[in-house]
Amino acid sequence: METVEEILTSSEVAKWIRVSESTLCRWRQRGMGPRVTWMTPTCPRYRRLDVEQWLARAS
């Protein structure tokens, strides 16, 4: 059985890691924070696994 990756929006990630969306945006611009995947040039998304791994490294 194939597992489907959970894809999260910036808003969902910001709420999860308890930062504002503007902070998450600033981190993206500086190459910080969880790995981002761009669906289109204006549509950033995050894989749940990437956010979990980033949180584990950050703690």
PDB file of N, CA, C and O in Angstrom:
ATOM      1  N   MET A   1       0.839  -1.184   0.000  1.00  0.00           N
ATOM      2  CA  MET A   1       0.000   0.000   0.000  1.00  0.00           C
ATOM      3  C   MET A   1       0.881   1.243   0.000  1.00  0.00           C
ATOM      4  O   MET A   1       1.845   1.325   0.761  1.00  0.00           O
ATOM      5  N   GLU A   2       0.560   2.190  -0.834  1.00  0.00           N
ATOM      6  CA  GLU A   2       1.347   3.406  -0.978  1.00  0.00           C
ATOM      7  C   GLU A   2       0.913   4.447   0.051  1.00  0.00           C
ATOM      8  O   GLU A   2      -0.279   4.643   0.288  1.00  0.00           O
ATOM      9  N   THR A   3       1.896   5.111   0.657  1.00  0.00           N
ATOM     10  CA  THR A   3       1.612   6.158   1.630  1.00  0.00           C
ATOM     11  C   THR A   3       1.596   7.510   0.922  1.00  0.00           C
ATOM     12  O   THR A   3       2.478   7.797   0.113  1.00  0.00           O
ATOM     13  N   VAL A   4       0.614   8.328   1.218  1.00  0.00           N
ATOM     14  CA  VAL A   4       0.512   9.660   0.638  1.00  0.00           C
ATOM     15  C   VAL A   4       1.129  10.651   1.614  1.00  0.00           C
ATOM     16  O   VAL A   4       0.809  10.652   2.803  1.00  0.00           O
ATOM     17  N   GLU A   5       2.025  11.501   1.092  1.00  0.00           N
ATOM     18  CA  GLU A   5       2.655  12.506   1.946  1.00  0.00           C
ATOM     19  C   GLU A   5       1.652  13.594   2.310  1.00  0.00           C
ATOM     20  O   GLU A   5       0.838  14.016   1.489  1.00  0.00           O
ATOM     21  N   GLU A   6       1.733  14.033   3.556  1.00  0.00           N
ATOM     22  CA  GLU A   6       0.869  15.136   3.964  1.00  0.00           C
ATOM     23  C   GLU A   6       1.575  16.444   3.643  1.00  0.00           C
ATOM     24  O   GLU A   6       2.712  16.667   4.061  1.00  0.00           O
ATOM     25  N   ILE A   7       0.898  17.299   2.906  1.00  0.00           N
ATOM     26  CA  ILE A   7       1.435  18.591   2.494  1.00  0.00           C
ATOM     27  C   ILE A   7       0.722  19.675   3.301  1.00  0.00           C
ATOM     28  O   ILE A   7      -0.503  19.672   3.419  1.00  0.00           O
ATOM     29  N   LEU A   8       1.508  20.600   3.854  1.00  0.00           N
ATOM     30  CA  LEU A   8       0.967  21.643   4.724  1.00  0.00           C
ATOM     31  C   LEU A   8       1.172  23.028   4.119  1.00  0.00           C
ATOM     32  O   LEU A   8       2.137  23.265   3.393  1.00  0.00           O
ATOM     33  N   THR A   9       0.258  23.930   4.426  1.00  0.00           N
ATOM     34  CA  THR A   9       0.393  25.324   4.005  1.00  0.00           C
ATOM     35  C   THR A   9       1.278  26.080   4.992  1.00  0.00           C
ATOM     36  O   THR A   9       1.587  25.583   6.075  1.00  0.00           O
ATOM     37  N   SER A  10       1.677  27.279   4.603  1.00  0.00           N
ATOM     38  CA  SER A  10       2.462  28.125   5.503  1.00  0.00           C
ATOM     39  C   SER A  10       1.690  28.422   6.783  1.00  0.00           C
ATOM     40  O   SER A  10       2.261  28.422   7.873  1.00  0.00           O
ATOM     41  N   SER A  11       0.409  28.672   6.648  1.00  0.00           N
ATOM     42  CA  SER A  11      -0.427  28.955   7.810  1.00  0.00           C
ATOM     43  C   SER A  11      -0.449  27.776   8.779  1.00  0.00           C
ATOM     44  O   SER A  11      -0.327  27.963   9.989  1.00  0.00           O
ATOM     45  N   GLU A  12      -0.601  26.579   8.257  1.00  0.00           N
ATOM     46  CA  GLU A  12      -0.634  25.380   9.104  1.00  0.00           C
ATOM     47  C   GLU A  12       0.699  25.168   9.817  1.00  0.00           C
ATOM     48  O   GLU A  12       0.730  24.843  11.004  1.00  0.00           O
ATOM     49  N   VAL A  13       1.799  25.354   9.089  1.00  0.00           N
ATOM     50  CA  VAL A  13       3.121  25.171   9.698  1.00  0.00           C
ATOM     51  C   VAL A  13       3.368  26.239  10.757  1.00  0.00           C
ATOM     52  O   VAL A  13       3.863  25.931  11.841  1.00  0.00           O
ATOM     53  N   ALA A  14       3.033  27.481  10.457  1.00  0.00           N
ATOM     54  CA  ALA A  14       3.238  28.566  11.416  1.00  0.00           C
ATOM     55  C   ALA A  14       2.481  28.291  12.720  1.00  0.00           C
ATOM     56  O   ALA A  14       3.028  28.484  13.805  1.00  0.00           O
ATOM     57  N   LYS A  15       1.243  27.848  12.618  1.00  0.00           N
ATOM     58  CA  LYS A  15       0.464  27.522  13.820  1.00  0.00           C
ATOM     59  C   LYS A  15       1.101  26.366  14.581  1.00  0.00           C
ATOM     60  O   LYS A  15       1.184  26.400  15.809  1.00  0.00           O
ATOM     61  N   TRP A  16       1.549  25.346  13.859  1.00  0.00           N
ATOM     62  CA  TRP A  16       2.141  24.161  14.467  1.00  0.00           C
ATOM     63  C   TRP A  16       3.404  24.511  15.245  1.00  0.00           C
ATOM     64  O   TRP A  16       3.579  24.063  16.378  1.00  0.00           O
ATOM     65  N   ILE A  17       4.290  25.313  14.639  1.00  0.00           N
ATOM     66  CA  ILE A  17       5.564  25.613  15.305  1.00  0.00           C
ATOM     67  C   ILE A  17       5.502  26.900  16.124  1.00  0.00           C
ATOM     68  O   ILE A  17       6.497  27.336  16.703  1.00  0.00           O
ATOM     69  N   ARG A  18       4.315  27.495  16.157  1.00  0.00           N
ATOM     70  CA  ARG A  18       4.037  28.657  17.006  1.00  0.00           C
ATOM     71  C   ARG A  18       4.898  29.874  16.674  1.00  0.00           C
ATOM     72  O   ARG A  18       5.518  30.483  17.547  1.00  0.00           O
ATOM     73  N   VAL A  19       4.915  30.207  15.379  1.00  0.00           N
ATOM     74  CA  VAL A  19       5.512  31.458  14.923  1.00  0.00           C
ATOM     75  C   VAL A  19       4.499  32.113  13.991  1.00  0.00           C
ATOM     76  O   VAL A  19       3.561  31.463  13.528  1.00  0.00           O
ATOM     77  N   SER A  20       4.689  33.389  13.720  1.00  0.00           N
ATOM     78  CA  SER A  20       3.784  34.067  12.796  1.00  0.00           C
ATOM     79  C   SER A  20       4.108  33.655  11.359  1.00  0.00           C
ATOM     80  O   SER A  20       5.203  33.175  11.066  1.00  0.00           O
ATOM     81  N   GLU A  21       3.143  33.850  10.481  1.00  0.00           N
ATOM     82  CA  GLU A  21       3.389  33.548   9.070  1.00  0.00           C
ATOM     83  C   GLU A  21       4.486  34.445   8.507  1.00  0.00           C
ATOM     84  O   GLU A  21       5.254  34.019   7.645  1.00  0.00           O
ATOM     85  N   SER A  22       4.564  35.683   8.990  1.00  0.00           N
ATOM     86  CA  SER A  22       5.614  36.580   8.500  1.00  0.00           C
ATOM     87  C   SER A  22       6.999  36.098   8.930  1.00  0.00           C
ATOM     88  O   SER A  22       7.963  36.252   8.181  1.00  0.00           O
ATOM     89  N   THR A  23       7.109  35.519  10.123  1.00  0.00           N
ATOM     90  CA  THR A  23       8.391  34.946  10.557  1.00  0.00           C
ATOM     91  C   THR A  23       8.762  33.773   9.669  1.00  0.00           C
ATOM     92  O   THR A  23       9.911  33.658   9.242  1.00  0.00           O
ATOM     93  N   LEU A  24       7.813  32.908   9.389  1.00  0.00           N
ATOM     94  CA  LEU A  24       8.066  31.768   8.514  1.00  0.00           C
ATOM     95  C   LEU A  24       8.497  32.249   7.124  1.00  0.00           C
ATOM     96  O   LEU A  24       9.408  31.675   6.527  1.00  0.00           O
ATOM     97  N   CYS A  25       7.860  33.279   6.619  1.00  0.00           N
ATOM     98  CA  CYS A  25       8.217  33.861   5.324  1.00  0.00           C
ATOM     99  C   CYS A  25       9.646  34.410   5.359  1.00  0.00           C
ATOM    100  O   CYS A  25      10.422  34.185   4.431  1.00  0.00           O
ATOM    101  N   ARG A  26       9.983  35.112   6.408  1.00  0.00           N
ATOM    102  CA  ARG A  26      11.335  35.668   6.561  1.00  0.00           C
ATOM    103  C   ARG A  26      12.363  34.538   6.609  1.00  0.00           C
ATOM    104  O   ARG A  26      13.419  34.632   5.983  1.00  0.00           O
ATOM    105  N   TRP A  27      12.059  33.485   7.342  1.00  0.00           N
ATOM    106  CA  TRP A  27      12.967  32.330   7.398  1.00  0.00           C
ATOM    107  C   TRP A  27      13.175  31.746   6.008  1.00  0.00           C
ATOM    108  O   TRP A  27      14.302  31.408   5.643  1.00  0.00           O
ATOM    109  N   ARG A  28      12.091  31.621   5.219  1.00  0.00           N
ATOM    110  CA  ARG A  28      12.212  31.092   3.848  1.00  0.00           C
ATOM    111  C   ARG A  28      13.159  31.952   3.032  1.00  0.00           C
ATOM    112  O   ARG A  28      14.020  31.437   2.320  1.00  0.00           O
ATOM    113  N   GLN A  29      12.997  33.268   3.138  1.00  0.00           N
ATOM    114  CA  GLN A  29      13.834  34.195   2.377  1.00  0.00           C
ATOM    115  C   GLN A  29      15.303  34.087   2.779  1.00  0.00           C
ATOM    116  O   GLN A  29      16.188  34.340   1.962  1.00  0.00           O
ATOM    117  N   ARG A  30      15.565  33.721   4.010  1.00  0.00           N
ATOM    118  CA  ARG A  30      16.937  33.616   4.524  1.00  0.00           C
ATOM    119  C   ARG A  30      17.483  32.191   4.473  1.00  0.00           C
ATOM    120  O   ARG A  30      18.603  31.939   4.916  1.00  0.00           O
ATOM    121  N   GLY A  31      16.698  31.263   3.935  1.00  0.00           N
ATOM    122  CA  GLY A  31      17.141  29.873   3.851  1.00  0.00           C
ATOM    123  C   GLY A  31      17.129  29.156   5.187  1.00  0.00           C
ATOM    124  O   GLY A  31      17.864  28.189   5.385  1.00  0.00           O
ATOM    125  N   MET A  32      16.300  29.625   6.100  1.00  0.00           N
ATOM    126  CA  MET A  32      16.179  29.032   7.432  1.00  0.00           C
ATOM    127  C   MET A  32      14.843  28.286   7.516  1.00  0.00           C
ATOM    128  O   MET A  32      14.032  28.325   6.591  1.00  0.00           O
ATOM    129  N   GLY A  33      14.639  27.612   8.641  1.00  0.00           N
ATOM    130  CA  GLY A  33      13.366  26.938   8.878  1.00  0.00           C
ATOM    131  C   GLY A  33      13.266  25.624   8.135  1.00  0.00           C
ATOM    132  O   GLY A  33      14.238  25.158   7.542  1.00  0.00           O
ATOM    133  N   PRO A  34      12.078  25.026   8.171  1.00  0.00           N
ATOM    134  CA  PRO A  34      11.882  23.733   7.510  1.00  0.00           C
ATOM    135  C   PRO A  34      12.008  23.857   5.992  1.00  0.00           C
ATOM    136  O   PRO A  34      11.784  24.923   5.418  1.00  0.00           O
ATOM    137  N   ARG A  35      12.369  22.750   5.361  1.00  0.00           N
ATOM    138  CA  ARG A  35      12.497  22.719   3.898  1.00  0.00           C
ATOM    139  C   ARG A  35      11.149  23.054   3.268  1.00  0.00           C
ATOM    140  O   ARG A  35      10.109  22.544   3.683  1.00  0.00           O
ATOM    141  N   VAL A  36      11.189  23.903   2.280  1.00  0.00           N
ATOM    142  CA  VAL A  36       9.969  24.332   1.585  1.00  0.00           C
ATOM    143  C   VAL A  36       9.966  23.762   0.174  1.00  0.00           C
ATOM    144  O   VAL A  36      11.016  23.606  -0.448  1.00  0.00           O
ATOM    145  N   THR A  37       8.771  23.453  -0.322  1.00  0.00           N
ATOM    146  CA  THR A  37       8.571  23.026  -1.704  1.00  0.00           C
ATOM    147  C   THR A  37       7.651  24.043  -2.354  1.00  0.00           C
ATOM    148  O   THR A  37       6.587  24.362  -1.823  1.00  0.00           O
ATOM    149  N   TRP A  38       8.064  24.544  -3.494  1.00  0.00           N
ATOM    150  CA  TRP A  38       7.261  25.552  -4.190  1.00  0.00           C
ATOM    151  C   TRP A  38       6.377  24.864  -5.222  1.00  0.00           C
ATOM    152  O   TRP A  38       6.877  24.279  -6.183  1.00  0.00           O
ATOM    153  N   MET A  39       5.065  24.933  -5.024  1.00  0.00           N
ATOM    154  CA  MET A  39       4.109  24.351  -5.967  1.00  0.00           C
ATOM    155  C   MET A  39       4.026  25.234  -7.220  1.00  0.00           C
ATOM    156  O   MET A  39       3.944  24.728  -8.339  1.00  0.00           O
ATOM    157  N   THR A  40       4.048  26.543  -7.020  1.00  0.00           N
ATOM    158  CA  THR A  40       4.148  27.564  -8.065  1.00  0.00           C
ATOM    159  C   THR A  40       5.064  28.633  -7.482  1.00  0.00           C
ATOM    160  O   THR A  40       5.418  28.547  -6.306  1.00  0.00           O
ATOM    161  N   PRO A  41       5.460  29.640  -8.262  1.00  0.00           N
ATOM    162  CA  PRO A  41       6.354  30.668  -7.711  1.00  0.00           C
ATOM    163  C   PRO A  41       5.801  31.420  -6.491  1.00  0.00           C
ATOM    164  O   PRO A  41       6.566  32.045  -5.757  1.00  0.00           O
ATOM    165  N   THR A  42       4.501  31.366  -6.270  1.00  0.00           N
ATOM    166  CA  THR A  42       3.912  32.074  -5.129  1.00  0.00           C
ATOM    167  C   THR A  42       3.186  31.146  -4.159  1.00  0.00           C
ATOM    168  O   THR A  42       2.392  31.606  -3.338  1.00  0.00           O
ATOM    169  N   CYS A  43       3.453  29.847  -4.248  1.00  0.00           N
ATOM    170  CA  CYS A  43       2.699  28.877  -3.447  1.00  0.00           C
ATOM    171  C   CYS A  43       3.631  27.914  -2.709  1.00  0.00           C
ATOM    172  O   CYS A  43       3.846  26.789  -3.159  1.00  0.00           O
ATOM    173  N   PRO A  44       4.191  28.361  -1.563  1.00  0.00           N
ATOM    174  CA  PRO A  44       5.064  27.470  -0.800  1.00  0.00           C
ATOM    175  C   PRO A  44       4.254  26.428  -0.039  1.00  0.00           C
ATOM    176  O   PRO A  44       3.176  26.719   0.478  1.00  0.00           O
ATOM    177  N   ARG A  45       4.785  25.211   0.024  1.00  0.00           N
ATOM    178  CA  ARG A  45       4.166  24.143   0.794  1.00  0.00           C
ATOM    179  C   ARG A  45       5.258  23.381   1.531  1.00  0.00           C
ATOM    180  O   ARG A  45       6.430  23.422   1.157  1.00  0.00           O
ATOM    181  N   TYR A  46       4.853  22.694   2.574  1.00  0.00           N
ATOM    182  CA  TYR A  46       5.790  21.960   3.419  1.00  0.00           C
ATOM    183  C   TYR A  46       5.326  20.524   3.575  1.00  0.00           C
ATOM    184  O   TYR A  46       4.144  20.272   3.807  1.00  0.00           O
ATOM    185  N   ARG A  47       6.248  19.584   3.449  1.00  0.00           N
ATOM    186  CA  ARG A  47       5.921  18.187   3.743  1.00  0.00           C
ATOM    187  C   ARG A  47       5.981  18.014   5.257  1.00  0.00           C
ATOM    188  O   ARG A  47       6.909  18.501   5.903  1.00  0.00           O
ATOM    189  N   ARG A  48       5.002  17.328   5.818  1.00  0.00           N
ATOM    190  CA  ARG A  48       4.966  17.100   7.267  1.00  0.00           C
ATOM    191  C   ARG A  48       6.274  16.475   7.745  1.00  0.00           C
ATOM    192  O   ARG A  48       6.800  16.878   8.782  1.00  0.00           O
ATOM    193  N   LEU A  49       6.802  15.510   7.018  1.00  0.00           N
ATOM    194  CA  LEU A  49       8.044  14.845   7.403  1.00  0.00           C
ATOM    195  C   LEU A  49       9.202  15.838   7.497  1.00  0.00           C
ATOM    196  O   LEU A  49      10.008  15.753   8.423  1.00  0.00           O
ATOM    197  N   ASP A  50       9.299  16.780   6.552  1.00  0.00           N
ATOM    198  CA  ASP A  50      10.371  17.784   6.587  1.00  0.00           C
ATOM    199  C   ASP A  50      10.257  18.675   7.822  1.00  0.00           C
ATOM    200  O   ASP A  50      11.266  19.012   8.442  1.00  0.00           O
ATOM    201  N   VAL A  51       9.037  19.054   8.177  1.00  0.00           N
ATOM    202  CA  VAL A  51       8.836  19.900   9.361  1.00  0.00           C
ATOM    203  C   VAL A  51       9.194  19.116  10.621  1.00  0.00           C
ATOM    204  O   VAL A  51       9.852  19.649  11.514  1.00  0.00           O
ATOM    205  N   GLU A  52       8.769  17.866  10.699  1.00  0.00           N
ATOM    206  CA  GLU A  52       9.095  17.034  11.867  1.00  0.00           C
ATOM    207  C   GLU A  52      10.603  16.867  12.013  1.00  0.00           C
ATOM    208  O   GLU A  52      11.130  16.951  13.122  1.00  0.00           O
ATOM    209  N   GLN A  53      11.301  16.631  10.904  1.00  0.00           N
ATOM    210  CA  GLN A  53      12.757  16.479  10.958  1.00  0.00           C
ATOM    211  C   GLN A  53      13.431  17.779  11.375  1.00  0.00           C
ATOM    212  O   GLN A  53      14.383  17.762  12.155  1.00  0.00           O
ATOM    213  N   TRP A  54      12.948  18.900  10.864  1.00  0.00           N
ATOM    214  CA  TRP A  54      13.504  20.198  11.236  1.00  0.00           C
ATOM    215  C   TRP A  54      13.301  20.455  12.738  1.00  0.00           C
ATOM    216  O   TRP A  54      14.213  20.926  13.417  1.00  0.00           O
ATOM    217  N   LEU A  55      12.118  20.147  13.243  1.00  0.00           N
ATOM    218  CA  LEU A  55      11.846  20.321  14.671  1.00  0.00           C
ATOM    219  C   LEU A  55      12.766  19.444  15.517  1.00  0.00           C
ATOM    220  O   LEU A  55      13.254  19.882  16.559  1.00  0.00           O
ATOM    221  N   ALA A  56      13.003  18.224  15.082  1.00  0.00           N
ATOM    222  CA  ALA A  56      13.883  17.310  15.825  1.00  0.00           C
ATOM    223  C   ALA A  56      15.311  17.852  15.868  1.00  0.00           C
ATOM    224  O   ALA A  56      15.972  17.778  16.904  1.00  0.00           O
ATOM    225  N   ARG A  57      15.789  18.396  14.750  1.00  0.00           N
ATOM    226  CA  ARG A  57      17.147  18.962  14.717  1.00  0.00           C
ATOM    227  C   ARG A  57      17.243  20.232  15.555  1.00  0.00           C
ATOM    228  O   ARG A  57      18.283  20.507  16.153  1.00  0.00           O
ATOM    229  N   ALA A  58      16.160  21.004  15.599  1.00  0.00           N
ATOM    230  CA  ALA A  58      16.171  22.291  16.303  1.00  0.00           C
ATOM    231  C   ALA A  58      16.089  22.135  17.821  1.00  0.00           C
ATOM    232  O   ALA A  58      16.412  23.066  18.558  1.00  0.00           O
ATOM    233  N   SER A  59      15.659  20.968  18.287  1.00  0.00           N
ATOM    234  CA  SER A  59      15.494  20.808  19.744  1.00  0.00           C
ATOM    235  C   SER A  59      16.706  20.190  20.398  1.00  0.00           C
ATOM    236  O   SER A  59      16.719  19.993  21.613  1.00  0.00           O
TER     237      SER A  59
END
